[in-house]
Amino acid sequence: MSAWSIGAIQMDVPVVLAPMAAVTNPPFRLLCREMGAGLVVTEMIHAAELVKGGVRSLEMLDIRPTEHPVAVQLFGGDPETMARAAAIVERAGADMVDINFGCPMKKVVRNGLGAALLRRPERIGEIVRAMAGAVSIPVMAKIRAGWQDSSAVEVGRAIEDAGGAAITIHGRTQKDGFEGHADLGSVAQLVQAVSLPVIGNGDVRDAASADRMMATGCAAVMVGRGCMGYPWVFRELRAHFAGNEVPGEPTVDERGEVIRRHVELYADTYGESRTALQIRKHLLWYFRQTPGEAVLKGRLARLSTLDDVFGAVDAAIDACQQPGSRFVRGLDKHPNRRQTCRERPAVTAARKAS
Ligand SMILES: Cc1cc2nc3c(=O)[nH]c(=O)nc-3n(C[C@H](O)[C@H](O)[C@H](O)COP(=O)(O)O)c2cc1C
């Protein structure tokens, strides 16, 4: 197995679950660790809200004993606030603290945060330096290839000089959003320019795309959309990096088992009624473009107990048992955009009904 490390923290496989807002909460992180991810990253947490003791931010800081190693991701632009938030993250038991310098969303960049900071490498340096001085756990940073054009080398050097311990690079600029293909050249250039471990991110969805990313010289790959509705990608990549035969895609029954496990983990964390509401989008991703999708959508608005949820999963799995049923592997778009337009009416209806 290709072990690697960030500071003193060892990972046994070079595969990282990407931070994803409203997706990488404790149940999903636990599921992905069980499926084989070597490191998991939380959703982004607003540093200023965390420092103020905001309930939602504190809830997002929930770290479970079996999910280590785990990095908690913060976003913000004020070095002192980021340092105070990093200290809270360390006290909460995180193995690492990650910084979001890559979010392209308008409401984030309009406030000069996320990817907007890529235009200010000196500010990035101040933030990393303040955080690294406030904690003893490694400070990582997640960047994009650049704002409009590539600036990853300049930004990466600023992070290294300021005491950062690792850099994740998503090979798209802010302007690219989630469109087109990730530019692996930007990953390779960063690898050449810094001596920190670089985690390569963008379009890794199977062993072949992981190999293409590793060919840049990066220390590990990060998987985002490829695991939404398809956490089995982690067992495939774990086997691949161990030099073992990559297991085939799961059978319909195996899918049912893992989806039920996801529901259980969700219920253990958030209880019955919240699970019945929030697990719906995951179920839609699991059954996207399968014969189970219509069955599931027909029941979605009536899910209020765990029995309802398990019943809907069983019915959707049954519908997929017909010969020739096909599944898709993960998402290929950002779910808030085109991909879920067709799903949104069902989710909205379900919300109204509950
Ligand atoms: C639903 C969703 C939420 C995301 N939220 C975050 C986030 O909170 N922090 C972050 O750094 N990146 C976030 N990202 C970006 C991913 O971490 C990743 O960089 C991007 O999806 C590219 O990787 P992929 O091609 O494997 O999906 C998000 C992406 C998606 C699809």
The ligand as a MOL file (V3000), in Angstrom:
LIG
                    3D

  0  0  0     0  0            999 V3000
M  V30 BEGIN CTAB
M  V30 COUNTS 31 33 0 0 0
M  V30 BEGIN ATOM
M  V30 1 C -21.5650 19.4910 -3.5950 0
M  V30 2 C -20.1650 19.9980 -3.5150 0
M  V30 3 C -19.7620 20.7260 -2.4100 0
M  V30 4 C -18.4500 21.1920 -2.3160 0
M  V30 5 N -18.0600 21.8370 -1.1750 0
M  V30 6 C -16.7430 22.1590 -1.0060 0
M  V30 7 C -16.2710 22.6720 0.2370 0
M  V30 8 O -17.0200 22.8270 1.2160 0
M  V30 9 N -14.9320 22.9820 0.3220 0
M  V30 10 C -14.0710 22.8010 -0.7390 0
M  V30 11 O -12.8760 23.0930 -0.6010 0
M  V30 12 N -14.4940 22.3040 -1.9060 0
M  V30 13 C -15.7960 21.9570 -2.0550 0
M  V30 14 N -16.2100 21.3700 -3.2170 0
M  V30 15 C -15.2210 21.0740 -4.2790 0
M  V30 16 C -14.6710 19.6600 -4.1150 0
M  V30 17 O -13.9970 19.5010 -2.8880 0
M  V30 18 C -13.7240 19.3060 -5.2650 0
M  V30 19 O -12.6530 20.2090 -5.2430 0
M  V30 20 C -14.4060 19.3780 -6.6340 0
M  V30 21 O -15.6750 18.7490 -6.6070 0
M  V30 22 C -13.5280 18.7460 -7.7250 0
M  V30 23 O -13.3060 17.3850 -7.4520 0
M  V30 24 P -14.1110 16.2310 -8.2430 0
M  V30 25 O -13.8570 16.4310 -9.7100 0
M  V30 26 O -13.5620 14.9450 -7.7130 0
M  V30 27 O -15.5630 16.4440 -7.9230 0
M  V30 28 C -17.5270 20.9400 -3.3580 0
M  V30 29 C -17.9470 20.2260 -4.4790 0
M  V30 30 C -19.2400 19.7390 -4.5710 0
M  V30 31 C -19.6300 18.9450 -5.7710 0
M  V30 END ATOM
M  V30 BEGIN BOND
M  V30 1 1 1 2
M  V30 2 1 2 3
M  V30 3 2 2 30
M  V30 4 2 3 4
M  V30 5 1 4 5
M  V30 6 1 4 28
M  V30 7 2 5 6
M  V30 8 1 6 7
M  V30 9 1 6 13
M  V30 10 2 7 8
M  V30 11 1 7 9
M  V30 12 1 9 10
M  V30 13 2 10 11
M  V30 14 1 10 12
M  V30 15 2 12 13
M  V30 16 1 13 14
M  V30 17 1 14 15
M  V30 18 1 14 28
M  V30 19 1 15 16
M  V30 20 1 16 17
M  V30 21 1 16 18
M  V30 22 1 18 19
M  V30 23 1 18 20
M  V30 24 1 20 21
M  V30 25 1 20 22
M  V30 26 1 22 23
M  V30 27 1 23 24
M  V30 28 2 24 25
M  V30 29 1 24 26
M  V30 30 1 24 27
M  V30 31 2 28 29
M  V30 32 1 29 30
M  V30 33 1 30 31
M  V30 END BOND
M  V30 END CTAB
M  END
